[in-house]
Amino acid sequence: GTHTLQLTFGCNVGPDRRLLLGFWQSAYDGGGFIALNEDLRSWTVGETVASIIKSKWEISGEAEFQRNYLEVKCV
């Protein structure tokens, strides 16, 4: 059947062009799947299968990559 994966990411920037809030989250078939925590350094999973992805991303430094995007490029 058909499945849906949604990714939402972005940033809120202050008047001084500094990052106030960054976010990165995903949903699979409408349910929370995996999200970058507010500290932009760790992940929260919403489904058991996402734990496998979380483990791989912790090893590969994916949070650091996404944090860099949010703090530098998004701003």
Secondary structure, DSSP 8 states (H G I E B T S, - for coil): ----EEEEEEEEE-TTS-EEEEEEEEEETTEEEEEE-TTSS-EEESSTTHHHHHHHHHHHTHHHHHHHIIIII--
